[in-house]
Amino acid sequence: MFIRNERSLKEFIQLYPVISTLIIIHLILWLIINFLQLPIGREIYQWGVGSNFMIYLGDYWRFVTPIFLHGDLMHALFNSFSLALFGPALEQMLGKVKFLLAYLGAGIIGNIATYMFEDLNYFHLGASGAVFGLFGIYAFMVSFRKHLIDQGSSQIVMTILIIGLAMTFLRSNINIYAHIFGFIGGFAIAPLVLINVQSYSPWRRRRYRYDDDDSIQFDPNRWNKKRRIPSQLKKNIIWIVLGILVLLGLLSRF
């Protein structure tokens, strides 16, 4: 479920438009706010950053807007990479609308918890609460909808979840409440969004093309092509992915 095998960036965008849009928003906002440091970027940051005091005064949109903002490039890249790795299977299974509602719902629950349990001077931003919500949905699948997720994917999810939770408590500058309650929010939302869904399948895509006569043509040699992923790499792909995630997490400052 988590090994990306799209043939191009264009194909990834076509298959997973919600995830692609979220990642583009992450990077554009980082570019405007952090890299170019445009005046409008400062206004966007001040208007959208999670501020418990401003929420107390009535800025309730700040339960949503911090999900799209990040502290620096590594922060944006880490959350975007996590979304690109773990989100596609869910976007295919749930569909665009339910996936977006589940993602934002988990992030909002994490931000509400941050408001409830942190002091009024607390500031926060980042999509990690929403990303942990995706892990919450997977954890629900592992626990109660085993037919929707294969054993290998279950092991990957639970291993990375344990690492992510450990890092939440071991590292500084982490919004613990957003992570924990984002996960709980995803777990709570899961039974609602998983109704009547099919398990993820890389074959549920268009493997054909239309010619002028609208006939479907298949490549007769498609099964004889060389494997794109070497066997040795395949054997160690889980540990490679884990290593990259841990490394990026350690480099991220938020």
C-alpha positions in Angstrom: 0.0 0.0 0.0 2.9 2.4 0.7 5.3 1.6 -2.1 4.8 4.3 -4.7 4.8 2.9 -8.2 3.2 5.7 -10.2 5.0 6.2 -13.5 5.3 10.0 -13.2 4.5 13.0 -11.1 1.7 13.8 -13.5 0.2 10.3 -12.9 0.5 10.8 -9.1 -1.4 14.1 -9.3 -4.1 12.6 -11.5 -4.6 9.6 -9.2 -4.4 11.5 -5.9 -5.6 15.1 -6.5 -6.5 15.9 -2.9 -3.0 14.9 -1.6 -1.3 16.7 -4.4 -3.3 19.9 -3.8 -2.4 19.7 0.0 1.3 19.3 -0.7 1.3 22.1 -3.3 -0.4 24.4 -0.7 2.2 23.4 1.9 5.1 24.4 -0.4 3.5 27.5 -1.9 2.8 28.9 1.6 6.4 28.0 2.7 7.7 29.8 -0.4 5.6 33.0 0.2 6.1 33.1 4.0 9.5 31.7 4.7 11.6 31.9 1.5 10.4 35.0 -0.2 9.2 36.6 3.0 6.6 38.7 1.2 4.4 41.1 3.1 1.4 39.1 2.2 3.2 36.1 3.6 3.5 37.8 7.0 -0.2 38.6 6.8 -1.1 35.0 6.0 1.0 33.8 8.9 -0.4 36.2 11.4 -3.9 35.5 10.2 -3.6 31.7 10.2 -1.1 30.6 12.9 -2.5 28.7 15.8 -2.8 31.1 18.7 -4.7 30.0 21.7 -5.2 33.6 22.8 -6.6 34.7 19.5 -8.9 31.6 19.5 -10.0 32.7 23.0 -10.9 36.1 21.5 -13.0 34.4 18.8 -10.7 33.5 15.9 -12.1 30.0 15.5 -10.8 29.6 12.0 -7.4 29.0 13.7 -8.6 25.5 14.5 -8.2 24.9 10.7 -5.6 27.2 9.2 -2.5 25.9 11.2 -2.9 22.6 9.4 -1.6 24.3 6.2 1.3 26.3 7.7 4.8 25.1 8.6 7.8 26.5 10.5 10.5 25.9 7.9 11.3 23.9 4.8 12.1 20.6 6.6 8.9 20.9 8.6 6.9 21.3 5.4 8.8 18.6 3.5 8.5 16.0 6.4 4.7 16.4 6.7 4.3 16.5 2.9 6.5 13.4 2.5 4.4 11.6 5.1 1.2 12.6 3.4 2.5 11.4 0.0 3.6 8.1 1.5 0.6 7.2 3.7 -2.2 9.2 2.1 -2.7 7.7 -1.4 -4.1 4.4 -0.3 -6.7 6.1 1.9 -7.6 8.6 -0.8 -8.3 5.8 -3.2 -10.3 3.8 -0.6 -12.3 6.7 0.8 -12.7 8.9 -2.2 -11.7 12.6 -2.4 -14.5 14.1 -0.2 -14.3 11.6 2.7 -10.5 11.6 2.7 -10.4 15.4 2.9 -13.0 15.5 5.7 -11.2 12.8 7.6 -7.8 14.5 7.2 -9.1 18.0 8.2 -11.3 16.5 10.9 -8.4 14.8 12.7 -6.3 18.0 12.4 -9.1 20.1 13.8 -9.5 17.7 16.7 -5.8 17.9 17.4 -5.9 21.7 17.4 -9.0 21.8 19.6 -7.1 19.6 22.1 -4.2 22.0 21.9 -6.4 24.9 22.8 -8.0 23.0 25.7 -4.8 21.7 27.3 -2.1 24.3 26.5 -2.0 27.8 28.0 -3.3 30.9 26.2 0.2 32.0 25.1 0.8 28.9 23.1 1.4 29.1 19.3 1.4 26.2 17.0 1.3 25.2 13.3 1.8 22.2 11.1 -0.1 19.3 9.5 1.3 16.6 11.8 -1.9 16.3 13.8 -3.8 15.6 10.6 -1.1 13.1 9.4 -1.4 11.3 12.8 -5.1 11.1 12.0 -4.3 9.0 9.0 -2.4 6.6 11.3 -5.5 6.6 13.5 -7.6 5.4 10.5 -5.0 2.7 9.7 -4.9 1.6 13.3 -8.7 1.2 13.3 -8.3 -0.9 10.1 -5.6 -3.1 11.8 -7.8 -3.5 14.8 -11.4 -3.9 13.4 -11.2 -4.0 9.6 -8.4 -6.4 8.9 -9.8 -7.3 5.5 -8.9 -3.8 4.3 -5.2 -3.9 5.0 -2.6 -6.6 4.3 -0.3 -7.9 7.0 2.9 -6.3 5.6 1.2 -2.8 5.5 -0.1 -3.4 9.0 3.4 -4.0 10.3 4.7 -0.9 8.6 2.0 1.3 10.0 2.3 0.1 13.6 6.1 0.2 13.5 6.2 3.8 12.2 3.3 4.8 14.6 5.3 3.6 17.6 8.4 5.5 16.4 6.3 8.6 15.8 4.7 8.5 19.2 8.0 7.9 20.9 9.5 10.9 19.1 6.5 13.0 20.1 7.5 12.5 23.8 11.3 12.4 23.4 11.8 15.6 21.3 11.3 19.2 22.2 9.2 21.7 20.2 6.6 19.1 19.5 2.8 19.7 19.8 2.1 16.6 21.8 -1.6 17.2 22.1 -2.0 17.7 18.3 -0.2 14.4 17.7 -2.1 12.3 20.3 -5.5 13.7 19.7 -5.0 13.9 15.9 -4.5 10.1 16.1 -7.5 9.6 18.4 -9.6 11.8 16.1 -8.6 9.7 13.1 -9.4 6.5 15.0 -12.8 7.9 16.0 -13.6 9.1 12.5 -12.5 5.8 10.9 -15.8 3.8 11.4 -17.7 6.6 9.7 -15.5 7.0 6.6 -14.8 3.3 6.2 -18.4 2.3 5.6 -18.7 0.4 2.3 -15.1 0.9 1.2 -12.9 -1.5 -0.8 -9.3 -2.3 0.1 -6.6 -0.5 -1.7 -5.5 -2.0 -5.0 -2.8 -0.7 -7.3 -4.7 -2.4 -10.2 -7.7 -0.1 -9.7 -6.4 2.3 -12.3 -6.7 2.7 -16.0 -4.0 0.5 -17.6 -5.2 1.3 -21.1 -5.4 4.1 -23.6 -8.0 5.2 -26.0 -7.2 5.6 -29.7 -9.3 7.5 -32.3 -11.6 4.5 -32.6 -12.1 4.4 -28.8 -10.9 0.9 -28.6 -9.0 -0.3 -25.6 -5.5 -1.5 -26.3 -3.2 -3.3 -23.9 0.5 -3.9 -24.1 0.9 -7.6 -24.8 4.4 -7.7 -23.4 3.4 -5.9 -20.1 4.2 -9.0 -18.0 7.6 -9.6 -19.6 9.1 -6.2 -18.7 11.9 -6.1 -16.3 11.2 -5.3 -12.7 11.6 -1.7 -11.9 12.6 -2.4 -8.3 15.6 -4.6 -7.7 14.9 -7.6 -5.5 17.4 -6.6 -2.9 15.9 -3.2 -2.6 12.5 -4.8 -2.3 13.6 -6.9 0.6 14.9 -3.8 2.5 12.3 -1.3 1.4 10.6 -1.2 4.8 13.8 -0.3 6.6 14.8 2.2 4.0 11.4 4.0 4.4 11.7 3.9 8.1 15.2 5.3 8.0 14.2 8.2 5.8 11.3 9.0 8.0 13.3 8.9 11.2 16.1 11.0 9.6 13.7 13.6 8.3 12.0 13.7 11.7 15.3 14.3 13.4 16.1 17.1 11.0 12.8 18.8 11.5 12.8 21.4 14.2 9.0 21.4 14.9 
